[in-house]
Structures are given as C-alpha cells and as structure tokens.
Amino acid sequence: MAKSCVIQLSSQQLKQLLEHAKNEAKYEVCGLIGGYWKPYDRLAIAAQVEEVPNVADDRRNQYRMDEQVQVKLMSRFGARGMELVGIYHSHPNGPAYPSPTDIAEATYPDTVYLILSPYDQQSSENDPTLLMENEYRIGAWRMRRGKATTVEIVVVEEN
C-alpha cells in the first residue's frame, strides 16, 4: 500500500497522545495536532498536541469535538504560524483503522487522522501500517472521497 505522506511526532508528543487515551480508556478521546507542512516532502511535522473534549452522546463508541474548543485551538495554531496537520482519536474497543463513520465524517482531507487502539485484535502483529507503542497500536490516515490512505508515522527523539 503506497504511503500518501509522513507525519513526524516527537517522542514526547507520542507519550502525550498515549496518556490521553489511557487516562480515559473507556471513552473515545480526541484532539488536534498543530504543526508545519513540507509539501514537497509530503511531510507533516507536529509542533503541538492539544486535547479537545469529546462531547458525543455515546463517548464509548464515537467522538465529536467540542466545537468552541476546536475553533479556539485552530485559531491559536494560526496565530503561531502553524496549520492543522493532524486530528487524533481513540478506538477503545476496536482497531486502529478508520471506521466507515470515521471516513464518512472526515472533513479535512489534507489532514492526517491518527487512531489509537489498546485492543486492536483485528490487525496483524507485523502490520507495517501501524505503530506499536506501550500496548497501543496507532494508525495514521488521510481520508478523501470515501477512501482512507495510510500515512507513515515517524517518531523522533527530542534534542
């Protein structure tokens, strides 16, 4: 499967994502990732990870970001010269792959969607599309026109 792009996270940002998912393990968690695009390299460099409250009626099985918080964070990213490079959420009871709902509701086609799953029984241990970290699997995707394309995740140590 061809990679559409790469998202680069620091080890600290990855830890932040995992802690958010673990701290609310019964529910889908969600958030935004601000950063910078290197379009010719097809590289999204994460600079800031921000949690957004999940206000869905059924938080165990779906997510809906608090719109006021989402808009405020996106404005803050813009004021700091960053773009929205990623959106993340967890699947507490499912795979680290986009669900049909995730694909249908994806509204930012140029953004990378990260999905974290602690119980990803439905993928191979050797699946190259998933990052495995601390009992979690993390998949990254771009979702356009009803299709999901894998994105490579690169984790770098901080200097």
ChimeraX attribute file (.defattr): number of C-alpha atoms within 10 A of each C-alpha:
attribute: neighborCount
match mode: 1-to-1
recipient: residues
	/A:1	8
	/A:2	8
	/A:3	13
	/A:4	15
	/A:5	19
	/A:6	21
	/A:7	25
	/A:8	19
	/A:9	23
	/A:10	18
	/A:11	13
	/A:12	14
	/A:13	20
	/A:14	16
	/A:15	14
	/A:16	15
	/A:17	23
	/A:18	22
	/A:19	12
	/A:20	18
	/A:21	23
	/A:22	18
	/A:23	10
	/A:24	13
	/A:25	18
	/A:26	15
	/A:27	21
	/A:28	27
	/A:29	30
	/A:30	26
	/A:31	23
	/A:32	23
	/A:33	29
	/A:34	25
	/A:35	23
	/A:36	18
	/A:37	18
	/A:38	10
	/A:39	9
	/A:40	6
	/A:41	9
	/A:42	14
	/A:43	19
	/A:44	25
	/A:45	22
	/A:46	21
	/A:47	17
	/A:48	17
	/A:49	20
	/A:50	19
	/A:51	20
	/A:52	21
	/A:53	18
	/A:54	20
	/A:55	15
	/A:56	14
	/A:57	10
	/A:58	12
	/A:59	14
	/A:60	17
	/A:61	15
	/A:62	20
	/A:63	21
	/A:64	17
	/A:65	19
	/A:66	15
	/A:67	13
	/A:68	10
	/A:69	15
	/A:70	17
	/A:71	12
	/A:72	11
	/A:73	20
	/A:74	17
	/A:75	15
	/A:76	14
	/A:77	19
	/A:78	14
	/A:79	10
	/A:80	11
	/A:81	11
	/A:82	20
	/A:83	22
	/A:84	23
	/A:85	23
	/A:86	25
	/A:87	23
	/A:88	23
	/A:89	29
	/A:90	33
	/A:91	27
	/A:92	24
	/A:93	17
	/A:94	17
	/A:95	21
	/A:96	28
	/A:97	27
	/A:98	23
	/A:99	13
	/A:100	11
	/A:101	9
	/A:102	18
	/A:103	20
	/A:104	14
	/A:105	11
	/A:106	18
	/A:107	12
	/A:108	15
	/A:109	14
	/A:110	12
	/A:111	20
	/A:112	27
	/A:113	28
	/A:114	26
	/A:115	27
	/A:116	31
	/A:117	26
	/A:118	23
	/A:119	16
	/A:120	20
	/A:121	13
	/A:122	10
	/A:123	14
	/A:124	10
	/A:125	11
	/A:126	9
	/A:127	10
	/A:128	11
	/A:129	21
	/A:130	23
	/A:131	18
	/A:132	17
	/A:133	13
	/A:134	8
	/A:135	11
	/A:136	19
	/A:137	25
	/A:138	27
	/A:139	25
	/A:140	28
	/A:141	29
	/A:142	23
	/A:143	23
	/A:144	16
	/A:145	10
	/A:146	11
	/A:147	12
	/A:148	21
	/A:149	16
	/A:150	21
	/A:151	24
	/A:152	21
	/A:153	20
	/A:154	14
	/A:155	15
	/A:156	13
	/A:157	8
	/A:158	9
	/A:159	4
